[in-house]
């Protein structure tokens, strides 16, 4: 990944996180954290990954996608690029996957301990 793409990823992540406070006004939205952004190689599209706590993730993602136009408008105004990537929101599954792996490791560890005690 080029340095330029990395920098654009970081800038979009920071800007979207700042905008969340101003744009989202739904009390049932939950606690949302922007965990990262992944731009395409040609910088035409960007997937913004979010972690959602305290609310239904699908509902919160729906609210984000409904407000996507406002986020995009603000990004277009904030960046001095010829083309600002078109954003889309995705749920970051990293924490859930890490949790699942930890559970599997704990299960394996318990089975080893129980097997060595027999």
C-alpha positions in Angstrom: 0.0 0.0 0.0 1.4 3.4 -1.0 2.1 6.1 1.6 -0.5 8.3 -0.1 -3.2 5.7 0.4 -2.2 5.2 4.0 -2.4 8.9 4.6 -5.8 9.3 3.0 -7.0 6.3 5.1 -5.8 8.0 8.3 -7.4 11.3 7.3 -10.8 9.9 6.5 -10.8 7.9 9.7 -10.1 11.0 11.8 -12.5 13.2 9.9 -15.4 10.7 10.1 -14.8 10.2 13.8 -15.0 14.0 14.4 -18.2 14.3 12.2 -20.0 11.5 14.1 -20.7 13.8 17.0 -22.2 16.5 14.8 -24.1 14.5 12.3 -25.6 11.6 14.3 -28.4 12.8 16.6 -30.2 9.5 17.2 -30.3 8.6 21.0 -30.5 4.9 20.1 -27.4 5.0 18.0 -25.1 3.4 20.6 -21.4 3.9 21.1 -19.7 3.9 17.7 -16.0 4.0 17.2 -14.4 4.4 13.8 -11.7 1.7 13.8 -10.2 2.3 10.3 -10.6 3.0 6.7 -9.5 1.1 3.6 -9.3 3.0 0.3 -9.2 1.3 -3.0 -5.9 1.5 -5.0 -7.3 4.2 -7.3 -8.7 6.2 -4.3 -12.3 6.1 -5.8 -13.9 4.2 -2.9 -13.3 3.9 0.8 -14.7 1.5 3.3 -15.0 3.0 6.7 -15.0 0.3 9.5 -16.9 0.9 12.7 -17.3 -0.9 16.0 -20.7 -0.6 17.6 -21.5 -1.1 21.3 -24.7 -0.7 23.3 -27.1 -0.8 20.3 -28.2 -3.1 17.5 -25.2 -3.0 15.0 -27.4 -3.4 12.0 -29.7 -0.6 13.1 -26.7 1.7 13.8 -25.1 0.8 10.5 -28.4 1.6 8.8 -28.4 5.1 10.4 -24.8 5.6 9.2 -25.6 4.6 5.7 -28.7 6.8 5.7 -26.5 9.8 6.7 -23.7 8.8 4.3 -24.5 11.8 2.0 -23.9 14.3 4.8 -20.6 12.6 5.7 -19.5 12.6 2.1 -20.5 16.2 1.6 -18.4 17.2 4.7 -15.4 15.1 3.5 -15.6 16.8 0.1 -15.4 20.2 1.7 -12.6 19.2 4.1 -10.2 17.6 1.6 -8.3 19.4 -1.1 -8.1 16.4 -3.4 -9.2 16.3 -7.0 -11.4 13.3 -6.2 -12.5 12.4 -2.7 -13.2 8.7 -2.2 -16.8 7.6 -2.0 -17.4 6.2 1.4 -19.4 3.3 2.6 -19.7 2.0 6.1 -18.9 -1.5 7.3 -19.0 -3.2 10.7 -15.5 -4.1 11.9 -15.6 -7.8 12.8 -12.1 -7.8 14.2 -13.1 -7.7 17.9 -15.7 -10.4 17.4 -13.1 -12.6 15.6 -10.5 -12.1 18.3 -13.1 -12.9 20.9 -14.0 -16.2 19.1 -10.3 -17.1 18.8 -9.7 -16.4 22.5 -12.7 -18.7 23.4 -11.3 -21.4 21.2 -7.8 -21.1 22.8 -9.4 -21.3 26.3 -11.3 -24.4 25.3 -8.2 -26.1 23.9 -6.3 -25.1 27.1 -9.1 -26.6 29.3 -9.1 -29.8 27.3 -5.3 -30.1 27.6 -5.5 -29.6 31.4 -8.3 -32.1 31.7 -6.5 -34.6 29.5 -3.3 -34.4 31.5 -5.1 -34.9 34.8 -6.6 -38.2 33.7 
